[in-house]
Amino acid sequence: KMSAILSLFGAEFIGEDEQLFIEHMTSVEVINGPQMVWLPPLRKRADKQKATSLGPLEYCLVRNSLTGEQRIEQGPQLLFLKAFDTASPVEKVISLKKNEFVRFLDNRTGKVRVEVGEQGQVIPTAYETFLDKARVRSAIDLKCNEYVKIEDKSTGTSRVERGEQLVFLGGFEEVVGSKQKAIDINAEHAVLIRNLRSGQQSLITDEQTFFPSADEEILEVRNLIKLAEYEGCIVRGKDGEDKFLFGSNPDQRCFFLPPHSELVELRW
């Protein structure tokens, strides 16, 4: 009853977790609780609202519509807004595992900040947004016989990372395709590659576990061609010249098809 009576005379009780926003004729006043306030008779409006409770693993972005400034408020705290402040929805802070990373884009400078696990309490600054839709991304887990090609979208340059390792992307980097398995080159298998800068094709026959460089593209794995004693074939080169090979010739019995060549088999 006493509260109702005092309200009739312009008194307002502000709770411990409340704020009173009084819009005067030319300004806005904010009064935080707990206290009792006598409202001025000349005012446009007076509104009471709850302060925002931020837990130890929470934060929110606050924008001031008068100055245009932004700030991040991080818990634990009871957040009391200032005049002309508006708070965005409360967000959870990020805790990164060992194989996780997150990228933030600064909308003022265009720079990208990359935070790599293992760490907690990761949040954007006031003018940063998440670069990736998924926010937190997993590193690329490469086994000893795997590789991945990565392109920097800001420069157009590429690099190849080989396993065994965890690969974290840089600010503007993206994976080209997906991770691939290296090719085992041996007596039975060779690899035909193309240099992306020159366009030249090469056949790799030296025994190794083959990983292409950033400038190389694997066209195909070529199997060793074996001719029986009674078999022969024609290898036609890119200039149209034909070369006859016969299984009866020990030097021609086994071979890999060279680059820019096609094979025609003959049997009799």
PyRosetta script that sets phi, psi and omega in degrees:
from pyrosetta import init, pose_from_sequence

init()
pose = pose_from_sequence("KMSAILSLFGAEFIGEDEQLFIEHMTSVEVINGPQMVWLPPLRKRADKQKATSLGPLEYCLVRNSLTGEQRIEQGPQLLFLKAFDTASPVEKVISLKKNEFVRFLDNRTGKVRVEVGEQGQVIPTAYETFLDKARVRSAIDLKCNEYVKIEDKSTGTSRVERGEQLVFLGGFEEVVGSKQKAIDINAEHAVLIRNLRSGQQSLITDEQTFFPSADEEILEVRNLIKLAEYEGCIVRGKDGEDKFLFGSNPDQRCFFLPPHSELVELRW")
pose.set_psi(1, -44.6)
pose.set_omega(1, -179.6)
pose.set_phi(2, -60.6)
pose.set_psi(2, -39.5)
pose.set_omega(2, 179.5)
pose.set_phi(3, -63.2)
pose.set_psi(3, -41.5)
pose.set_omega(3, 179.7)
pose.set_phi(4, -65.9)
pose.set_psi(4, -39.8)
pose.set_omega(4, -179.9)
pose.set_phi(5, -65.1)
pose.set_psi(5, -44.7)
pose.set_omega(5, -179.1)
pose.set_phi(6, -65.5)
pose.set_psi(6, -34.2)
pose.set_omega(6, 178.9)
pose.set_phi(7, -62.8)
pose.set_psi(7, -33.0)
pose.set_omega(7, 177.8)
pose.set_phi(8, -65.0)
pose.set_psi(8, -28.9)
pose.set_omega(8, -179.5)
pose.set_phi(9, -95.5)
pose.set_psi(9, 11.3)
pose.set_omega(9, 175.8)
pose.set_phi(10, 90.7)
pose.set_psi(10, 17.2)
pose.set_omega(10, 177.3)
pose.set_phi(11, -94.3)
pose.set_psi(11, 144.4)
pose.set_omega(11, -179.9)
pose.set_phi(12, -134.9)
pose.set_psi(12, 127.0)
pose.set_omega(12, 176.7)
pose.set_phi(13, -91.4)
pose.set_psi(13, 127.6)
pose.set_omega(13, -179.6)
pose.set_phi(14, -110.5)
pose.set_psi(14, 122.7)
pose.set_omega(14, -180.0)
pose.set_phi(15, -71.2)
pose.set_psi(15, 171.7)
pose.set_omega(15, -177.8)
pose.set_phi(16, -63.5)
pose.set_psi(16, -29.8)
pose.set_omega(16, -179.1)
pose.set_phi(17, -110.5)
pose.set_psi(17, 31.0)
pose.set_omega(17, -177.7)
pose.set_phi(18, -125.1)
pose.set_psi(18, 160.7)
pose.set_omega(18, 174.2)
pose.set_phi(19, -131.9)
pose.set_psi(19, 148.2)
pose.set_omega(19, 175.6)
pose.set_phi(20, -114.9)
pose.set_psi(20, 122.8)
pose.set_omega(20, 178.0)
pose.set_phi(21, -104.4)
pose.set_psi(21, 114.0)
pose.set_omega(21, -179.8)
pose.set_phi(22, -108.0)
pose.set_psi(22, 118.1)
pose.set_omega(22, 177.9)
pose.set_phi(23, -95.2)
pose.set_psi(23, 105.0)
pose.set_omega(23, 176.7)
pose.set_phi(24, -77.6)
pose.set_psi(24, -173.7)
pose.set_omega(24, -178.3)
pose.set_phi(25, -67.8)
pose.set_psi(25, -32.3)
pose.set_omega(25, -176.8)
pose.set_phi(26, -130.2)
pose.set_psi(26, 3.9)
pose.set_omega(26, -176.5)
pose.set_phi(27, -154.6)
pose.set_psi(27, 172.4)
pose.set_omega(27, 177.4)
pose.set_phi(28, -123.7)
pose.set_psi(28, 130.8)
pose.set_omega(28, 179.0)
pose.set_phi(29, -114.4)
pose.set_psi(29, 137.8)
pose.set_omega(29, 178.8)
pose.set_phi(30, -118.5)
pose.set_psi(30, 126.8)
pose.set_omega(30, 179.5)
pose.set_phi(31, -122.0)
pose.set_psi(31, 124.3)
pose.set_omega(31, -179.5)
pose.set_phi(32, -93.2)
pose.set_psi(32, 146.4)
pose.set_omega(32, 177.9)
pose.set_phi(33, -82.4)
pose.set_psi(33, 174.3)
pose.set_omega(33, 3.0)
pose.set_phi(34, -92.4)
pose.set_psi(34, 134.3)
pose.set_omega(34, 175.0)
pose.set_phi(35, -174.7)
pose.set_psi(35, 169.2)
pose.set_omega(35, 174.5)
pose.set_phi(36, -108.5)
pose.set_psi(36, 136.5)
pose.set_omega(36, -176.3)
pose.set_phi(37, -125.8)
pose.set_psi(37, 137.9)
pose.set_omega(37, 172.5)
pose.set_phi(38, -91.4)
pose.set_psi(38, 119.3)
pose.set_omega(38, -177.1)
pose.set_phi(39, -73.9)
pose.set_psi(39, 138.3)
pose.set_omega(39, 177.7)
pose.set_phi(40, -69.9)
pose.set_psi(40, 144.0)
pose.set_omega(40, -178.1)
pose.set_phi(41, -67.7)
pose.set_psi(41, -32.6)
pose.set_omega(41, 179.3)
pose.set_phi(42, -95.8)
pose.set_psi(42, 99.9)
pose.set_omega(42, -180.0)
pose.set_phi(43, -154.7)
pose.set_psi(43, 154.3)
pose.set_omega(43, 176.9)
pose.set_phi(44, -82.7)
pose.set_psi(44, -43.6)
pose.set_omega(44, -179.9)
pose.set_phi(45, -165.0)
pose.set_psi(45, 162.4)
pose.set_omega(45, 175.7)
pose.set_phi(46, -142.5)
pose.set_psi(46, 119.6)
pose.set_omega(46, -177.0)
pose.set_phi(47, -124.3)
pose.set_psi(47, 139.9)
pose.set_omega(47, 177.8)
pose.set_phi(48, -109.1)
pose.set_psi(48, 138.6)
pose.set_omega(48, 178.0)
pose.set_phi(49, -145.5)
pose.set_psi(49, 158.7)
pose.set_omega(49, -179.2)
pose.set_phi(50, -76.7)
pose.set_psi(50, 142.1)
pose.set_omega(50, 171.0)
pose.set_phi(51, -71.2)
pose.set_psi(51, 158.5)
pose.set_omega(51, -178.4)
pose.set_phi(52, -91.5)
pose.set_psi(52, 123.6)
pose.set_omega(52, 178.6)
pose.set_phi(53, -88.9)
pose.set_psi(53, 119.1)
pose.set_omega(53, 179.0)
pose.set_phi(54, -108.7)
pose.set_psi(54, 122.9)
pose.set_omega(54, 177.0)
pose.set_phi(55, -76.8)
pose.set_psi(55, 174.9)
pose.set_omega(55, -177.4)
pose.set_phi(56, -64.7)
pose.set_psi(56, -18.6)
pose.set_omega(56, 179.8)
pose.set_phi(57, -115.0)
pose.set_psi(57, 30.9)
pose.set_omega(57, -178.2)
pose.set_phi(58, -131.1)
pose.set_psi(58, 157.0)
pose.set_omega(58, 175.6)
pose.set_phi(59, -153.2)
pose.set_psi(59, 167.5)
pose.set_omega(59, 174.0)
pose.set_phi(60, -152.4)
pose.set_psi(60, 157.7)
pose.set_omega(60, 178.1)
pose.set_phi(61, -96.1)
pose.set_psi(61, 133.2)
pose.set_omega(61, 179.5)
pose.set_phi(62, -118.0)
pose.set_psi(62, 129.2)
pose.set_omega(62, 177.9)
pose.set_phi(63, -114.9)
pose.set_psi(63, 138.4)
pose.set_omega(63, 175.5)
pose.set_phi(64, -104.1)
pose.set_psi(64, 115.2)
pose.set_omega(64, -175.0)
pose.set_phi(65, -72.5)
pose.set_psi(65, -18.7)
pose.set_omega(65, -179.6)
pose.set_phi(66, -81.1)
pose.set_psi(66, -45.0)
pose.set_omega(66, -176.8)
pose.set_phi(67, -97.2)
pose.set_psi(67, -18.9)
pose.set_omega(67, -176.3)
pose.set_phi(68, 81.3)
pose.set_psi(68, -1.6)
pose.set_omega(68, -178.9)
pose.set_phi(69, -75.4)
pose.set_psi(69, 153.4)
pose.set_omega(69, 176.8)
pose.set_phi(70, -127.1)
pose.set_psi(70, 152.5)
pose.set_omega(70, 176.9)
pose.set_phi(71, -150.6)
pose.set_psi(71, 157.9)
pose.set_omega(71, 176.6)
pose.set_phi(72, -104.9)
pose.set_psi(72, 130.0)
pose.set_omega(72, 174.4)
pose.set_phi(73, -111.4)
pose.set_psi(73, 125.9)
pose.set_omega(73, -176.3)
pose.set_phi(74, -117.9)
pose.set_psi(74, 141.7)
pose.set_omega(74, -179.8)
pose.set_phi(75, -79.5)
pose.set_psi(75, 173.5)
pose.set_omega(75, 4.9)
pose.set_phi(76, -84.0)
pose.set_psi(76, 133.1)
pose.set_omega(76, 176.5)
pose.set_phi(77, -169.7)
pose.set_psi(77, 162.6)
pose.set_omega(77, 169.0)
pose.set_phi(78, -100.6)
pose.set_psi(78, 109.3)
pose.set_omega(78, -170.8)
pose.set_phi(79, -85.2)
pose.set_psi(79, 116.5)
pose.set_omega(79, 174.1)
pose.set_phi(80, -103.0)
pose.set_psi(80, 122.6)
pose.set_omega(80, -178.7)
pose.set_phi(81, -77.1)
pose.set_psi(81, 157.1)
pose.set_omega(81, 174.2)
pose.set_phi(82, -96.9)
pose.set_psi(82, 174.4)
pose.set_omega(82, 178.2)
pose.set_phi(83, -59.8)
pose.set_psi(83, 136.6)
pose.set_omega(83, 178.3)
pose.set_phi(84, 71.1)
pose.set_psi(84, 10.5)
pose.set_omega(84, 176.6)
pose.set_phi(85, -84.3)
pose.set_psi(85, 145.0)
pose.set_omega(85, 168.1)
pose.set_phi(86, -133.4)
pose.set_psi(86, 137.8)
pose.set_omega(86, -177.6)
pose.set_phi(87, -104.8)
pose.set_psi(87, 137.0)
pose.set_omega(87, 175.1)
pose.set_phi(88, -78.0)
pose.set_psi(88, 168.2)
pose.set_omega(88, 177.4)
pose.set_phi(89, -56.8)
pose.set_psi(89, 147.2)
pose.set_omega(89, -179.1)
pose.set_phi(90, -68.5)
pose.set_psi(90, 135.6)
pose.set_omega(90, -179.7)
pose.set_phi(91, -116.6)
pose.set_psi(91, 157.9)
pose.set_omega(91, 175.4)
pose.set_phi(92, -89.3)
pose.set_psi(92, 137.7)
pose.set_omega(92, 174.1)
pose.set_phi(93, -66.9)
pose.set_psi(93, 159.3)
pose.set_omega(93, -175.3)
pose.set_phi(94, -100.8)
pose.set_psi(94, 132.5)
pose.set_omega(94, 172.3)
pose.set_phi(95, -113.2)
pose.set_psi(95, 114.7)
pose.set_omega(95, -175.7)
pose.set_phi(96, -90.6)
pose.set_psi(96, 132.1)
pose.set_omega(96, 171.9)
pose.set_phi(97, -79.3)
pose.set_psi(97, 173.3)
pose.set_omega(97, -175.9)
pose.set_phi(98, -58.7)
pose.set_psi(98, -33.1)
pose.set_omega(98, -175.5)
pose.set_phi(99, -104.1)
pose.set_psi(99, 23.5)
pose.set_omega(99, -177.6)
pose.set_phi(100, -120.8)
pose.set_psi(100, 156.0)
pose.set_omega(100, 174.9)
pose.set_phi(101, -149.3)
pose.set_psi(101, 161.1)
pose.set_omega(101, 178.8)
pose.set_phi(102, -139.1)
pose.set_psi(102, 145.1)
pose.set_omega(102, -178.5)
pose.set_phi(103, -122.6)
pose.set_psi(103, 132.4)
pose.set_omega(103, 179.7)
pose.set_phi(104, -115.5)
pose.set_psi(104, 134.8)
pose.set_omega(104, 176.9)
pose.set_phi(105, -102.8)
pose.set_psi(105, 123.1)
pose.set_omega(105, 175.8)
pose.set_phi(106, -81.3)
pose.set_psi(106, 113.8)
pose.set_omega(106, -175.1)
pose.set_phi(107, -73.2)
pose.set_psi(107, -11.8)
pose.set_omega(107, 176.9)
pose.set_phi(108, -88.8)
pose.set_psi(108, -40.6)
pose.set_omega(108, -174.3)
pose.set_phi(109, -105.7)
pose.set_psi(109, -18.9)
pose.set_omega(109, -176.5)
pose.set_phi(110, 81.0)
pose.set_psi(110, 0.5)
pose.set_omega(110, 179.7)
pose.set_phi(111, -78.8)
pose.set_psi(111, 152.9)
pose.set_omega(111, 179.6)
pose.set_phi(112, -114.1)
pose.set_psi(112, 130.7)
pose.set_omega(112, 176.1)
pose.set_phi(113, -105.2)
pose.set_psi(113, 130.5)
pose.set_omega(113, -179.6)
pose.set_phi(114, -113.6)
pose.set_psi(114, 125.0)
pose.set_omega(114, 175.9)
pose.set_phi(115, -112.6)
pose.set_psi(115, 126.8)
pose.set_omega(115, -175.5)
pose.set_phi(116, -112.4)
pose.set_psi(116, 138.8)
pose.set_omega(116, 178.2)
pose.set_phi(117, -61.9)
pose.set_psi(117, 160.6)
pose.set_omega(117, 17.4)
pose.set_phi(118, -108.2)
pose.set_psi(118, 115.8)
pose.set_omega(118, -178.9)
pose.set_phi(119, -163.2)
pose.set_psi(119, 158.8)
pose.set_omega(119, 178.5)
pose.set_phi(120, -118.7)
pose.set_psi(120, 179.4)
pose.set_omega(120, 177.6)
pose.set_phi(121, 57.4)
pose.set_psi(121, 42.1)
pose.set_omega(121, 178.4)
pose.set_phi(122, -94.1)
pose.set_psi(122, 123.6)
pose.set_omega(122, 179.8)
pose.set_phi(123, -141.1)
pose.set_psi(123, 157.0)
pose.set_omega(123, 174.6)
pose.set_phi(124, -74.8)
pose.set_psi(124, 158.3)
pose.set_omega(124, 171.0)
pose.set_phi(125, -79.8)
pose.set_psi(125, 179.7)
pose.set_omega(125, -172.4)
pose.set_phi(126, -61.1)
pose.set_psi(126, -29.5)
pose.set_omega(126, -175.5)
pose.set_phi(127, -113.0)
pose.set_psi(127, 16.4)
pose.set_omega(127, 178.1)
pose.set_phi(128, -102.1)
pose.set_psi(128, 148.1)
pose.set_omega(128, 172.4)
pose.set_phi(129, -128.2)
pose.set_psi(129, 162.7)
pose.set_omega(129, 179.1)
pose.set_phi(130, -72.2)
pose.set_psi(130, 129.3)
pose.set_omega(130, -179.8)
pose.set_phi(131, -73.5)
pose.set_psi(131, -36.6)
pose.set_omega(131, -176.7)
pose.set_phi(132, -101.6)
pose.set_psi(132, 141.0)
pose.set_omega(132, -180.0)
pose.set_phi(133, -59.6)
pose.set_psi(133, -36.7)
pose.set_omega(133, -179.4)
pose.set_phi(134, -77.5)
pose.set_psi(134, -6.0)
pose.set_omega(134, -177.6)
pose.set_phi(135, 65.7)
pose.set_psi(135, -79.0)
pose.set_omega(135, -180.0)
pose.set_phi(136, -92.9)
pose.set_psi(136, 130.1)
pose.set_omega(136, -179.6)
pose.set_phi(137, -119.9)
pose.set_psi(137, 155.5)
pose.set_omega(137, 178.4)
pose.set_phi(138, -92.9)
pose.set_psi(138, 142.9)
pose.set_omega(138, 174.8)
pose.set_phi(139, -66.2)
pose.set_psi(139, 160.2)
pose.set_omega(139, 178.8)
pose.set_phi(140, -84.7)
pose.set_psi(140, 118.5)
pose.set_omega(140, -177.4)
pose.set_phi(141, -90.7)
pose.set_psi(141, 107.7)
pose.set_omega(141, -178.1)
pose.set_phi(142, -104.1)
pose.set_psi(142, 128.6)
pose.set_omega(142, 172.0)
pose.set_phi(143, -82.0)
pose.set_psi(143, 173.8)
pose.set_omega(143, -172.0)
pose.set_phi(144, -62.9)
pose.set_psi(144, -23.9)
pose.set_omega(144, -178.8)
pose.set_phi(145, -108.8)
pose.set_psi(145, 23.6)
pose.set_omega(145, -178.7)
pose.set_phi(146, -120.8)
pose.set_psi(146, 156.1)
pose.set_omega(146, 176.7)
pose.set_phi(147, -146.8)
pose.set_psi(147, 165.2)
pose.set_omega(147, 178.1)
pose.set_phi(148, -145.7)
pose.set_psi(148, 142.7)
pose.set_omega(148, 176.6)
pose.set_phi(149, -100.3)
pose.set_psi(149, 133.6)
pose.set_omega(149, -176.0)
pose.set_phi(150, -125.0)
pose.set_psi(150, 134.0)
pose.set_omega(150, 179.8)
pose.set_phi(151, -114.9)
pose.set_psi(151, 134.4)
pose.set_omega(151, 174.0)
pose.set_phi(152, -87.2)
pose.set_psi(152, 110.4)
pose.set_omega(152, -175.2)
pose.set_phi(153, -68.2)
pose.set_psi(153, -19.6)
pose.set_omega(153, -179.0)
pose.set_phi(154, -82.6)
pose.set_psi(154, -23.7)
pose.set_omega(154, -178.1)
pose.set_phi(155, -120.7)
pose.set_psi(155, -19.8)
pose.set_omega(155, -177.2)
pose.set_phi(156, 83.8)
pose.set_psi(156, -2.1)
pose.set_omega(156, 179.8)
pose.set_phi(157, -78.7)
pose.set_psi(157, 153.8)
pose.set_omega(157, -178.9)
pose.set_phi(158, -125.8)
pose.set_psi(158, 158.6)
pose.set_omega(158, 174.8)
pose.set_phi(159, -145.6)
pose.set_psi(159, 157.4)
pose.set_omega(159, 177.2)
pose.set_phi(160, -117.1)
pose.set_psi(160, 129.3)
pose.set_omega(160, 176.6)
pose.set_phi(161, -110.1)
pose.set_psi(161, 130.9)
pose.set_omega(161, 179.4)
pose.set_phi(162, -103.4)
pose.set_psi(162, 152.6)
pose.set_omega(162, 173.6)
pose.set_phi(163, -79.2)
pose.set_psi(163, 162.5)
pose.set_omega(163, 18.6)
pose.set_phi(164, -103.5)
pose.set_psi(164, 119.0)
pose.set_omega(164, -178.8)
pose.set_phi(165, -173.5)
pose.set_psi(165, 167.6)
pose.set_omega(165, 168.8)
pose.set_phi(166, -98.7)
pose.set_psi(166, 129.0)
pose.set_omega(166, -178.0)
pose.set_phi(167, -109.3)
pose.set_psi(167, 123.1)
pose.set_omega(167, 176.5)
pose.set_phi(168, -105.2)
pose.set_psi(168, 134.1)
pose.set_omega(168, -179.1)
pose.set_phi(169, -75.8)
pose.set_psi(169, 146.8)
pose.set_omega(169, 174.1)
pose.set_phi(170, -80.0)
pose.set_psi(170, -172.0)
pose.set_omega(170, -172.3)
pose.set_phi(171, -56.2)
pose.set_psi(171, -45.3)
pose.set_omega(171, -176.5)
pose.set_phi(172, -118.5)
pose.set_psi(172, 21.9)
pose.set_omega(172, -176.5)
pose.set_phi(173, -90.9)
pose.set_psi(173, 145.7)
pose.set_omega(173, 174.6)
pose.set_phi(174, -139.1)
pose.set_psi(174, 153.5)
pose.set_omega(174, 179.2)
pose.set_phi(175, -77.4)
pose.set_psi(175, 134.2)
pose.set_omega(175, 174.8)
pose.set_phi(176, -90.3)
pose.set_psi(176, 111.8)
pose.set_omega(176, -176.8)
pose.set_phi(177, 72.9)
pose.set_psi(177, -122.3)
pose.set_omega(177, 179.8)
pose.set_phi(178, -147.8)
pose.set_psi(178, 172.9)
pose.set_omega(178, 178.7)
pose.set_phi(179, -67.3)
pose.set_psi(179, 146.3)
pose.set_omega(179, -174.8)
pose.set_phi(180, -126.0)
pose.set_psi(180, 161.6)
pose.set_omega(180, 176.0)
pose.set_phi(181, -92.6)
pose.set_psi(181, 139.1)
pose.set_omega(181, 174.9)
pose.set_phi(182, -65.0)
pose.set_psi(182, 158.7)
pose.set_omega(182, -177.7)
pose.set_phi(183, -102.4)
pose.set_psi(183, 129.3)
pose.set_omega(183, 175.7)
pose.set_phi(184, -84.0)
pose.set_psi(184, 110.6)
pose.set_omega(184, 177.2)
pose.set_phi(185, -94.0)
pose.set_psi(185, 125.9)
pose.set_omega(185, -178.8)
pose.set_phi(186, -145.0)
pose.set_psi(186, -164.7)
pose.set_omega(186, -177.5)
pose.set_phi(187, -63.9)
pose.set_psi(187, -20.2)
pose.set_omega(187, -176.1)
pose.set_phi(188, -104.0)
pose.set_psi(188, -13.9)
pose.set_omega(188, -173.7)
pose.set_phi(189, -137.0)
pose.set_psi(189, 139.9)
pose.set_omega(189, 174.0)
pose.set_phi(190, -129.0)
pose.set_psi(190, 168.3)
pose.set_omega(190, -178.4)
pose.set_phi(191, -124.4)
pose.set_psi(191, 128.8)
pose.set_omega(191, 175.1)
pose.set_phi(192, -96.5)
pose.set_psi(192, 122.8)
pose.set_omega(192, -178.0)
pose.set_phi(193, -123.8)
pose.set_psi(193, 161.7)
pose.set_omega(193, 175.0)
pose.set_phi(194, -128.0)
pose.set_psi(194, 134.0)
pose.set_omega(194, 175.2)
pose.set_phi(195, -80.0)
pose.set_psi(195, 120.6)
pose.set_omega(195, -174.5)
pose.set_phi(196, -70.1)
pose.set_psi(196, -21.0)
pose.set_omega(196, 178.8)
pose.set_phi(197, -82.7)
pose.set_psi(197, -44.6)
pose.set_omega(197, -175.7)
pose.set_phi(198, -98.7)
pose.set_psi(198, -21.2)
pose.set_omega(198, -175.9)
pose.set_phi(199, 81.8)
pose.set_psi(199, -2.9)
pose.set_omega(199, -178.2)
pose.set_phi(200, -72.2)
pose.set_psi(200, 141.5)
pose.set_omega(200, 176.7)
pose.set_phi(201, -100.5)
pose.set_psi(201, 145.4)
pose.set_omega(201, 178.7)
pose.set_phi(202, -138.4)
pose.set_psi(202, 148.4)
pose.set_omega(202, 176.1)
pose.set_phi(203, -110.1)
pose.set_psi(203, 118.0)
pose.set_omega(203, -178.5)
pose.set_phi(204, -94.2)
pose.set_psi(204, 118.5)
pose.set_omega(204, -177.7)
pose.set_phi(205, -119.0)
pose.set_psi(205, -12.1)
pose.set_omega(205, 179.6)
pose.set_phi(206, -64.9)
pose.set_psi(206, 132.3)
pose.set_omega(206, -176.5)
pose.set_phi(207, -65.2)
pose.set_psi(207, 125.7)
pose.set_omega(207, -176.1)
pose.set_phi(208, -175.0)
pose.set_psi(208, 168.5)
pose.set_omega(208, 165.8)
pose.set_phi(209, -93.6)
pose.set_psi(209, 110.6)
pose.set_omega(209, -167.6)
pose.set_phi(210, -92.4)
pose.set_psi(210, 125.1)
pose.set_omega(210, 171.3)
pose.set_phi(211, -115.1)
pose.set_psi(211, 125.2)
pose.set_omega(211, 177.5)
pose.set_phi(212, -71.7)
pose.set_psi(212, 154.7)
pose.set_omega(212, 174.0)
pose.set_phi(213, -82.7)
pose.set_psi(213, 177.9)
pose.set_omega(213, -178.8)
pose.set_phi(214, -64.2)
pose.set_psi(214, -25.3)
pose.set_omega(214, -177.6)
pose.set_phi(215, -96.4)
pose.set_psi(215, 6.0)
pose.set_omega(215, -176.3)
pose.set_phi(216, -114.8)
pose.set_psi(216, 146.1)
pose.set_omega(216, 177.5)
pose.set_phi(217, -125.3)
pose.set_psi(217, 130.1)
pose.set_omega(217, 177.0)
pose.set_phi(218, -80.6)
pose.set_psi(218, 120.0)
pose.set_omega(218, 179.3)
pose.set_phi(219, -86.7)
pose.set_psi(219, -46.6)
pose.set_omega(219, 178.4)
pose.set_phi(220, -168.3)
pose.set_psi(220, 162.1)
pose.set_omega(220, 170.7)
pose.set_phi(221, -96.8)
pose.set_psi(221, 126.3)
pose.set_omega(221, -178.0)
pose.set_phi(222, -106.3)
pose.set_psi(222, 131.8)
pose.set_omega(222, 179.0)
pose.set_phi(223, -85.7)
pose.set_psi(223, 151.9)
pose.set_omega(223, 176.3)
pose.set_phi(224, -66.6)
pose.set_psi(224, 128.7)
pose.set_omega(224, 178.4)
pose.set_phi(225, -89.7)
pose.set_psi(225, 128.8)
pose.set_omega(225, -178.3)
pose.set_phi(226, -120.8)
pose.set_psi(226, 126.5)
pose.set_omega(226, 178.7)
pose.set_phi(227, -103.7)
pose.set_psi(227, 131.5)
pose.set_omega(227, 174.5)
pose.set_phi(228, -73.7)
pose.set_psi(228, 169.4)
pose.set_omega(228, -177.6)
pose.set_phi(229, -55.5)
pose.set_psi(229, -33.8)
pose.set_omega(229, -175.0)
pose.set_phi(230, -98.1)
pose.set_psi(230, 8.4)
pose.set_omega(230, -176.5)
pose.set_phi(231, -107.8)
pose.set_psi(231, 156.8)
pose.set_omega(231, 174.1)
pose.set_phi(232, -147.5)
pose.set_psi(232, 166.7)
pose.set_omega(232, 179.1)
pose.set_phi(233, -154.3)
pose.set_psi(233, 166.0)
pose.set_omega(233, 175.7)
pose.set_phi(234, -117.8)
pose.set_psi(234, 128.9)
pose.set_omega(234, 174.1)
pose.set_phi(235, -106.8)
pose.set_psi(235, 117.4)
pose.set_omega(235, -178.5)
pose.set_phi(236, -103.4)
pose.set_psi(236, 121.3)
pose.set_omega(236, -179.4)
pose.set_phi(237, -81.6)
pose.set_psi(237, 177.7)
pose.set_omega(237, -176.5)
pose.set_phi(238, -67.8)
pose.set_psi(238, -19.7)
pose.set_omega(238, 177.9)
pose.set_phi(239, -88.9)
pose.set_psi(239, 2.1)
pose.set_omega(239, 178.6)
pose.set_phi(240, 86.4)
pose.set_psi(240, -0.7)
pose.set_omega(240, -179.8)
pose.set_phi(241, -76.9)
pose.set_psi(241, 135.4)
pose.set_omega(241, -179.2)
pose.set_phi(242, -98.8)
pose.set_psi(242, 139.8)
pose.set_omega(242, 176.2)
pose.set_phi(243, -124.5)
pose.set_psi(243, 126.7)
pose.set_omega(243, -177.9)
pose.set_phi(244, -93.9)
pose.set_psi(244, 130.0)
pose.set_omega(244, 179.0)
pose.set_phi(245, -123.8)
pose.set_psi(245, 143.6)
pose.set_omega(245, -176.6)
pose.set_phi(246, -132.2)
pose.set_psi(246, 140.6)
pose.set_omega(246, 178.3)
pose.set_phi(247, -67.0)
pose.set_psi(247, -21.2)
pose.set_omega(247, 178.8)
pose.set_phi(248, -72.4)
pose.set_psi(248, -14.5)
pose.set_omega(248, 178.0)
pose.set_phi(249, -95.9)
pose.set_psi(249, 113.7)
pose.set_omega(249, -176.9)
pose.set_phi(250, -56.8)
pose.set_psi(250, -31.3)
pose.set_omega(250, -179.0)
pose.set_phi(251, -75.4)
pose.set_psi(251, -14.5)
pose.set_omega(251, -176.6)
pose.set_phi(252, -114.5)
pose.set_psi(252, 0.3)
pose.set_omega(252, -172.2)
pose.set_phi(253, -68.7)
pose.set_psi(253, -33.9)
pose.set_omega(253, -178.7)
pose.set_phi(254, -131.3)
pose.set_psi(254, 132.8)
pose.set_omega(254, -179.7)
pose.set_phi(255, -164.1)
pose.set_psi(255, 161.3)
pose.set_omega(255, 171.4)
pose.set_phi(256, -100.9)
pose.set_psi(256, 140.4)
pose.set_omega(256, 177.8)
pose.set_phi(257, -66.4)
pose.set_psi(257, 123.3)
pose.set_omega(257, -177.4)
pose.set_phi(258, -68.3)
pose.set_psi(258, 168.2)
pose.set_omega(258, 176.0)
pose.set_phi(259, -61.3)
pose.set_psi(259, 150.6)
pose.set_omega(259, 176.3)
pose.set_phi(260, 59.2)
pose.set_psi(260, 29.5)
pose.set_omega(260, -178.4)
pose.set_phi(261, -124.6)
pose.set_psi(261, 156.4)
pose.set_omega(261, 175.1)
pose.set_phi(262, -130.7)
pose.set_psi(262, 155.3)
pose.set_omega(262, -172.7)
pose.set_phi(263, -114.5)
pose.set_psi(263, 133.8)
pose.set_omega(263, 172.2)
pose.set_phi(264, -121.3)
pose.set_psi(264, 121.9)
pose.set_omega(264, -178.5)
pose.set_phi(265, -90.5)
pose.set_psi(265, 142.1)
pose.set_omega(265, 173.7)
pose.set_phi(266, -122.1)
pose.set_psi(266, 139.4)
pose.set_omega(266, 179.6)
pose.set_phi(267, -137.3)
pose.set_psi(267, 131.2)
pose.set_omega(267, 176.3)
pose.set_phi(268, -146.7)
pose.dump_pdb("model.pdb")
